[in-house]
């Protein structure tokens, strides 16, 4: 599994490096006076955005740590185990506990904070179709309350409500993704 993730990370790094290089070359020829200032402004914005995300994730990772200490993950696992067994059959109890934390974090809009639990569930899984389903469900991320996005939008002064459109979009994409996994993954 580590080899799989390291391959993905190398591929993503290569794509972003290529995009950055091509963008700088084009900017250098079309507007050379703006190339360096754009690079510096972009870096500054990225650092500010990273600090905001770090703050949001720090809060939600703390919440998840408290959930685990209170054994809320086991409580959740027992409550949603019938649903988990339908979507992820033939897995062990540890996997279901990790899945419960991961999926509940996604439902509450804390997908980034639930990623470690999702990776642990993925590592525990034996069935290939279950791994594909977990990947799709985490990619589409049904969110009842998109807390990370709401926090980021409020930090930038956005006032419009996005909860209903987000919920509808994530439900639709999750259903489509799971159906496609059931059809195409053997």
C-alpha positions in Angstrom: 0.0 0.0 0.0 2.9 2.4 0.8 4.2 1.8 -2.7 0.8 2.6 -4.2 0.6 5.9 -2.3 4.2 6.9 -3.1 3.5 6.2 -6.8 0.4 8.5 -6.6 2.3 11.2 -4.8 5.2 11.1 -7.4 2.7 11.3 -10.2 0.9 14.3 -8.7 4.2 16.0 -8.0 5.2 15.5 -11.6 1.9 16.9 -12.9 2.1 20.0 -10.7 5.7 20.6 -11.6 4.9 20.4 -15.3 1.9 22.8 -14.9 4.1 25.2 -13.0 6.9 25.1 -15.5 4.6 25.5 -18.5 2.8 28.4 -16.8 6.1 30.2 -16.0 7.4 29.7 -19.5 4.2 31.1 -21.0 4.1 34.0 -18.5 7.7 34.8 -19.1 7.1 35.3 -22.9 3.6 37.0 -22.6 4.2 39.2 -19.6 7.8 39.0 -18.3 7.3 41.9 -15.9 4.5 40.0 -14.1 6.2 36.5 -13.9 8.1 37.0 -10.6 5.4 39.1 -8.9 2.7 36.5 -9.8 4.9 33.7 -8.4 5.5 35.6 -5.2 1.8 36.6 -4.8 0.8 33.0 -5.5 3.2 31.7 -2.9 1.9 34.2 -0.3 -1.7 33.2 -1.0 -0.8 29.5 -0.7 0.9 30.0 2.7 -2.1 31.9 4.0 -4.5 29.3 2.7 -2.4 26.5 4.2 -2.5 28.2 7.6 -6.3 28.5 7.5 -6.6 24.8 6.5 -4.1 23.8 9.2 -6.3 25.6 11.8 -9.4 23.9 10.6 -7.9 20.4 10.5 -6.3 20.9 13.9 -9.7 21.5 15.4 -11.3 18.5 13.7 -8.4 16.1 14.3 -8.8 17.0 18.0 -12.5 16.2 17.8 -11.8 12.9 16.2 -9.2 12.1 18.9 -11.8 12.8 21.6 -14.3 10.6 19.8 -11.8 7.7 19.9 -11.0 8.3 23.6 -14.8 8.3 24.4 -15.1 5.1 22.2 -17.6 7.0 20.0 -16.1 5.2 17.0 -17.2 1.9 18.5 -20.7 3.3 19.2 -20.9 4.6 15.6 -19.6 1.4 14.2 -22.3 -0.6 16.0 -25.0 1.7 14.9 -24.1 1.9 11.2 -22.7 -1.6 10.9 -25.7 -3.0 9.0 -25.2 -0.3 6.4 -21.4 -0.7 6.3 -21.9 -4.5 5.9 -24.1 -3.9 2.8 -21.6 -1.5 1.2 -18.4 -3.2 2.4 -19.2 -7.0 2.9 -16.8 -9.6 4.3 -14.5 -7.2 6.3 -13.4 -7.5 9.9 -14.6 -5.5 13.0 -11.5 -3.2 13.1 -12.1 -2.2 9.5 -15.8 -1.4 10.3 -14.6 0.8 13.2 -12.2 2.7 11.0 -14.9 3.0 8.3 -17.4 4.4 10.8 -15.0 7.2 11.9 -14.0 7.9 8.3 -17.6 8.1 6.9 -18.9 10.0 9.9 -16.1 12.6 9.5 -17.0 12.9 5.8 -20.7 13.3 6.7 -19.8 16.2 9.0 -17.6 17.8 6.4 -14.3 16.9 8.1 -13.0 14.7 5.3 -9.4 15.8 5.7 -9.5 14.9 9.4 -11.1 11.5 8.7 -8.4 10.6 6.1 -6.2 8.7 8.6 -9.2 6.5 9.6 -10.0 5.9 5.9 -6.4 4.9 5.2 -6.5 2.5 8.1 -9.8 1.0 6.8 -8.2 0.7 3.3 -5.2 -1.2 4.8 -7.5 -3.6 6.7 -9.7 -4.4 3.7 -9.4 -7.7 2.0 -11.9 -7.3 -0.9 -10.8 -5.3 -4.0 -14.4 -4.1 -4.7 -14.6 -2.7 -1.1 -11.4 -0.8 -1.6 -12.7 0.7 -4.9 -16.0 1.6 -3.1 -14.2 3.3 -0.3 -12.1 5.3 -2.7 -15.2 6.4 -4.5 -17.1 7.2 -1.4 -14.2 9.3 0.0 -13.7 11.0 -3.3 -17.3 12.0 -3.6 -17.7 12.6 0.1 -21.4 12.9 1.1 -21.5 15.9 3.5 -24.5 16.8 5.6 -22.6 19.8 6.9 -19.6 20.9 4.8 -17.8 22.4 7.8 -14.4 22.8 6.2 -15.8 24.6 3.1 -18.1 26.7 5.3 -15.2 27.7 7.5 -13.0 28.6 4.5 -15.8 30.6 2.9 -16.6 32.5 6.1 -12.9 33.4 6.5 -13.1 35.0 3.1 -16.4 36.8 3.9 -18.8 34.7 1.8 -22.4 34.9 2.9 -24.4 32.6 0.6 -25.6 29.2 1.8 -24.0 26.2 0.1 -25.2 23.4 2.3 -28.2 22.2 0.2 -26.4 22.3 -3.2 -23.4 20.5 -1.6 -25.6 17.8 -0.2 -27.4 17.2 -3.5 -24.2 17.2 -5.5 -22.4 14.8 -3.2 -25.3 12.4 -2.9 -25.7 12.3 -6.7 -22.0 11.7 -7.3 -21.7 9.1 -4.6 -24.7 7.1 -6.0 -23.2 7.3 -9.5 -19.8 6.3 -8.3 -21.0 3.3 -6.2 -23.2 2.1 -9.0 -20.2 2.2 -11.4 -18.0 0.3 -9.0 -20.7 -2.4 -8.6 -20.9 -2.7 -12.4 -17.2 -2.5 -13.4 -15.1 -3.8 -10.5 -14.9 -7.5 -10.3 
